Amino acid sequence: MQNVYTVGQVNRYVKSKFTEDYMLNRIYIKGEVSNCKYHTSGHIYFSLKDESGVIACVMFAGSRSGLSFRMRDGQKIIGLGSVSIYEKDGKYQFYVKEAVLEGAGLLYEKFEALKKELEEMGMFSAEYKRPIPRYVQRVGIVTAKTGAALRDMIHISHRRNPYVQLILYPAQVQGEGATQSIIRGIRLFQKQKVDVMIVGRGGGSIEDLWAFNEESVARAIFESEIPVISAVGHETDVLISDYVADLRAPTPSAAAELAVYEYSVFQSRLREYREYLQKELLYKLRLKREQCIQTGDKLRLLHPRQKLLQKQQFSDELMERMTRSLLHKIQTDRELLVRYQMRLKAYHPEKQVLEKRQTAERIREKLNRQMRYQIEKNRHKMSVFIEKMKGLSPLEKLNQGYAYVEDGNGQVLSSVSQTEKGHTVAIYVKDGKITAEVKEIHLGGMI
Amino acid sequence: MTVAQEQEKKKEQSLEELFQELEIIAANLEGEVNLEESFRLYQKGMALLKQCNDRIDKVEKQVLVLDEDGETHEF
């Protein structure tokens, strides 16, 4: 009991073996579809079976671009993908990346070859495309008498415009003789008065749709005098008839929408035109009426009476102006006079005398003021002198301890040379006189 | 061109052509035209509108079937 593994380990191991296998990684498997389920997630779950067995298959939503048809039970297909283990269930399954209907490969090649050939011949060229008339009255339809395609087209056409005539050529659209039937329909409509033709059918397998990939059908469409809308299968189905037709509709319903205009839109267009025309005409009328009024006004202005009135008015105006200017003149003269009077008054002698008197008075006052000032000034000066003089008085000096010396003759003694030993001198001090005799004389130096 | 011919020509005109003509009339009416011309254009426009409307056979159409002889029958 040494080597025991978990389920997960085993499943992973087996898966790795599958993954390592070169062939299983990219393999084509053919078989019949059964138990096909389109899951809401977008993944498709189904089985492929043959007489000998079954293999579980899944096509993930991400690979859906590799599927150009709707998968159904019973279809024989060839799938391309890888075979691997789904670990959760421990089952192996076929992971399909692309799938084609068996036999489609050959058909596809045929399709591509014809498409290339016709394209080179210029049959798809835009210059050959006839415009689809916008307002059709009769629409030819080449399709099967029974089936959703015709029902949808009738329904949509009636809803959009019940007055459009639909004419059906009940064609055989698949199987033996379909090609001839479709061509016959297209040709028969050439003699009918139809504005446009819808050639098509509802969805089906590529084999079902194949008649619309036939060269003879393409030629019939190309040669049609009447514009052709090709409407085959679903949106994803693109056929030779789509390339060669004047317009490709993704589905028969869409073809009816493209071919049949909406009656209500048409009516509103008519209404718009009607309103527009009315509006324009009313505008023109109003404009002209205004012009009439204006012209009338102009004419009235040109009437002779009007001229006379104008002249009268002019003369009235002149008169008025003259009167006004005369009055004005009088007024200005009067004003001038008043001004002169005032000026004269200003120069009256009495006034001059008064002025002179005033001037004299002013001068007198000025003089007085000046005089008073001078007196005051000198008085002040004098008091200053008095003070000064006070300071200079010899008596004042005596007060300060100085003495005044006179010789015997009453002369001021100011030098040693003026006296001699034995002379009598008078010395005056603050409060009296001293008579003294000169005892000695020294020249020079105070002490 | 006689009146009859003109009418014949009108008959041949598609609704699309009639609308084109209306467009031209509308443009002319918008432009500098005198009052008489405006009236004429207006009348013509109204006639064209009527023609457009009349062109449609206002009977609900049943689908017809085309047989091999090119004959049509009720569906």
Interface residues (C-beta under 8 A of the other chain):
Chain A: P133 R134 Y135 Q137 G140 K145 I154 H158 P162 Y163 V164 Q165 L166 I167 L168 Y169 P170 R184 G185 L188 F189 K191 Q192 D195 Y263 F266 R269 L270 Y273 R274 Y276 L277 Q278 E280 L281 K284 L285 K288
Chain B: S14 L15 E16 F19 L22 I25 A26 L29 E30 V33 L35 S38 F39 L41 Y42 G45 M46 L49 C52 N53 R55 I56 D57 K58 V59 E60 K61 V63 L64 V65 L66 E68 G70 T72 F75
